[in-house]
């Protein structure tokens, strides 16, 4: 249940401001409180509830060892969510979405490898042996690759969870994630669609203050989440139980070898 202070903070950070009433989606009707001067007003009680829900689900997924890819290429969201991802040890895309980043990751990995090689050469002076024109070309390529892959350079496989800022703005990301069955969470304005994602946070996606508030709330929830290792825990528990009980494994009785039966004929032949 949202507190009065929480609602006031969200109101002060403009989370309640939706889109124009002629620019909305009926799918978002449950999250709309009303309208003022042709602008929809988002129900902040629902927003607070959804922030809590999404944060709890993300915490659970991260505890299972899953990594989150934060996609926030919208100008208002770039700084807040790239910082959120960097501070919590997750991945992010903040400049541009590369088509096929999820569905064609095998090919994208080669581009990331090229980026890492150029980055290393630029830091170690490997580009200094090139001519001025060649070096300029390589630096230009590095700049382009940096915008695309800076936040995913450590990503070795397709992420298990995607979090997008503005479900409409990042429609291509959601489409790719849905085709692969990846869990998707989104911040959506009144023109969003909650049927295309696993869960949403209804909030203003056009104000920096609003997005910074949501980013900080998620950061507070997922920071320091420890990855559980159920198999290791079970093994340790089993060993501990054996030590407490003091039971020793039962010795296996050795069966004696069968005695050889000497036939009478063999005895007679021996005597002879």
C-alpha positions in Angstrom: 0.0 0.0 0.0 1.4 3.4 -1.1 2.0 5.9 1.7 1.0 9.5 1.5 4.7 10.5 1.4 5.3 8.1 -1.5 2.4 9.5 -3.5 3.5 13.1 -2.8 7.0 12.2 -4.0 5.7 10.6 -7.2 3.4 13.6 -7.8 6.4 16.0 -7.3 8.4 14.1 -9.8 5.6 14.2 -12.4 4.9 10.5 -12.6 1.2 11.2 -12.9 1.3 13.1 -16.2 0.2 11.0 -19.2 -0.2 11.7 -22.9 -2.9 13.8 -24.6 -6.4 12.2 -24.4 -6.4 11.7 -28.2 -3.1 9.8 -28.0 -3.8 6.9 -25.7 -4.4 3.1 -25.7 -7.6 1.5 -24.2 -5.2 -1.2 -22.9 -4.0 1.4 -20.3 -7.5 2.3 -19.1 -7.0 0.5 -15.7 -4.1 2.8 -14.9 -5.7 6.1 -15.8 -7.3 8.2 -13.0 -8.9 10.8 -15.3 -8.0 13.7 -17.5 -7.3 17.4 -17.0 -7.2 20.0 -19.9 -6.9 17.2 -22.5 -4.1 15.4 -20.7 -4.6 12.0 -19.1 -3.7 11.6 -15.4 -2.1 8.3 -14.3 -3.3 6.7 -11.1 -0.3 6.9 -8.8 -1.7 4.3 -6.4 -1.5 1.8 -9.3 2.0 3.1 -10.2 3.3 2.6 -6.7 1.8 -0.9 -6.7 3.4 -1.8 -10.0 6.8 -0.4 -8.9 6.7 -2.8 -5.9 5.6 -5.7 -8.1 8.2 -5.3 -10.8 10.9 -4.7 -8.2 10.0 -7.9 -6.4 10.0 -9.9 -9.6 13.3 -8.5 -10.7 14.9 -9.3 -7.3 13.7 -12.9 -7.6 15.0 -13.3 -11.1 18.4 -11.8 -10.2 18.6 -14.0 -7.2 18.3 -17.0 -9.6 21.4 -15.8 -11.4 19.7 -14.0 -14.3 21.1 -10.8 -15.8 18.9 -7.9 -16.9 19.3 -5.9 -20.0 18.1 -2.3 -19.5 17.0 -0.7 -22.8 16.7 3.1 -22.6 17.5 4.8 -25.9 15.0 7.5 -25.2 16.9 10.7 -24.5 15.1 11.4 -21.2 16.0 7.9 -19.9 19.6 7.4 -21.0 21.6 8.7 -18.1 19.4 7.3 -15.3 19.2 3.8 -16.6 22.7 3.4 -17.9 23.9 4.4 -14.4 21.4 2.0 -12.8 22.7 -0.9 -14.9 26.4 0.0 -14.3 25.9 0.4 -10.6 24.1 -2.9 -10.2 26.2 -5.0 -12.5 23.8 -5.5 -15.4 23.8 -4.6 -19.1 22.3 -1.6 -20.9 21.6 -0.1 -24.3 21.3 3.7 -24.1 22.2 5.1 -27.5 20.7 3.0 -30.2 19.1 -0.4 -30.5 20.9 -2.7 -32.9 18.4 -4.8 -34.9 19.0 -8.5 -34.2 20.8 -7.9 -30.9 18.6 -10.6 -29.4 17.5 -12.7 -32.4 20.8 -12.7 -34.2 23.2 -12.5 -31.2 25.6 -15.0 -32.8 26.5 -12.4 -35.5 26.3 -9.5 -33.1 29.0 -11.2 -30.9 31.5 -10.8 -33.8 30.8 -7.0 -33.9 31.3 -6.8 -30.1 34.6 -8.7 -30.6 35.6 -6.1 -33.2 34.6 -3.3 -30.8 36.7 -4.8 -28.0 39.7 -5.2 -30.2 39.5 -1.6 -31.4 39.0 -0.4 -27.9 42.1 -2.2 -26.7 44.2 -0.9 -29.6 43.1 2.6 -28.9 44.0 2.3 -25.2 47.4 0.5 -25.7 48.6 2.6 -28.7 48.0 -0.1 -31.2 46.4 2.4 -33.6 49.5 4.7 -33.6 51.3 2.5 -36.1 48.7 3.2 -38.7 48.7 6.1 -41.2 46.8 9.2 -40.2 43.9 8.3 -42.6 43.7 4.6 -41.4 43.7 5.7 -37.8 40.9 8.2 -38.4 38.8 5.5 -40.0 39.4 3.1 -37.2 38.5 5.8 -34.6 35.3 6.6 -36.5 34.3 3.0 -36.5 35.2 2.7 -32.8 32.9 5.7 -32.0 30.0 4.0 -33.8 30.5 0.7 -32.1 30.9 2.4 -28.7 27.4 3.9 -29.0 25.9 0.5 -29.9 27.8 -1.9 -27.7 29.3 0.0 -24.7 26.8 -1.4 -22.3 26.8 -4.9 -23.6 30.5 -5.5 -24.2 30.6 -8.1 -21.3 27.4 -9.9 -22.5 28.3 -13.4 -23.5 24.8 -14.7 -24.2 21.3 -13.5 -24.8 20.0 -12.0 -21.5 17.2 -13.7 -19.6 15.4 -10.5 -18.7 14.7 -7.3 -20.6 13.6 -4.0 -19.0 12.6 -1.2 -21.5 11.8 2.4 -20.9 8.7 3.2 -22.9 7.0 0.1 -24.3 6.0 2.0 -27.4 9.4 3.7 -28.1 11.2 0.3 -27.7 8.7 -1.7 -29.7 11.4 -3.5 -31.7 13.2 -4.7 -28.6 9.9 -6.1 -27.2 9.2 -7.8 -30.5 12.6 -9.5 -30.5 12.3 -10.5 -26.9 8.7 -11.9 -27.4 9.9 -14.0 -30.3 12.5 -15.7 -28.1 10.3 -16.0 -25.0 12.4 -13.6 -22.9 10.7 -12.0 -19.9 10.0 -8.3 -20.6 9.2 -5.5 -18.2 8.5 -1.9 -19.2 7.7 1.6 -18.1 4.7 2.6 -20.2 2.8 5.8 -20.6 -1.0 6.0 -21.4 -0.3 4.9 -25.0 1.3 1.6 -23.9 0.1 -2.0 -24.1 0.4 -4.2 -21.0 -0.4 -7.4 -23.1 2.9 -7.4 -24.9 5.1 -7.5 -21.7 5.1 -9.6 -18.5 4.5 -6.5 -16.3 4.5 -2.7 -16.6 5.0 0.3 -14.5 2.5 3.0 -15.6 4.3 6.3 -15.4 5.3 9.5 -17.3 8.0 8.5 -19.9 8.5 12.0 -21.2 10.1 13.7 -18.1 13.6 13.1 -16.8 12.5 13.5 -13.2 9.9 10.8 -13.5 12.3 8.3 -15.1 15.0 9.1 -12.5 12.5 8.4 -9.7 11.6 5.0 -11.1 15.3 4.1 -11.8 16.2 5.0 -8.2 13.3 2.9 -6.9 14.4 -0.2 -8.9 18.1 0.4 -8.0 17.2 0.4 -4.3 15.3 -2.8 -4.7 17.9 -4.8 -6.7 21.2 -3.5 -5.3 23.1 -6.1 -3.3 20.8 -9.0 -4.3 22.8 -12.2 -3.7 22.6 -15.0 -6.2 21.3 -18.2 -4.6 22.9 -21.5 -5.3 20.3 -24.2 -4.4 22.4 -27.2 -5.5 25.4 -26.1 -3.4 23.1 -25.4 -0.4 21.5 -28.9 -0.6 25.0 -30.5 -0.8 26.2 -28.6 2.3 23.0 -29.5 4.2 23.4 -33.2 3.4 27.0 -33.2 4.7 26.0 -31.4 7.8 23.1 -33.8 8.5 25.5 -36.8 8.1 28.0 -35.2 10.6 25.2 -34.5 13.2 23.7 -38.0 12.9 27.2 -39.6 13.2 26.1 -42.5 11.0 28.8 -44.4 9.2 28.2 -46.2 6.0 27.4 -49.8 6.5 30.3 -52.1 5.6 29.6 -54.5 2.8 30.1 -58.1 3.9 32.5 -60.0 1.8 31.1 -63.3 0.6 33.4 -66.3 1.0 34.6 -68.0 -2.1 32.7 -71.3 -2.8 34.7 -74.4 -1.8 35.7 -76.7 -4.5 33.9 -80.0 -4.3 36.2 -82.9 -5.0 34.5 -85.8 -6.8 35.1 -89.4 -5.7 36.5 -90.2 -9.2 39.2 -87.6 -8.8 40.2 -89.0 -5.4 40.5 -92.6 -6.8 42.5 -91.5 -9.7 44.9 -89.6 -7.4 45.4 -92.7 -5.1 46.1 -94.8 -8.1 
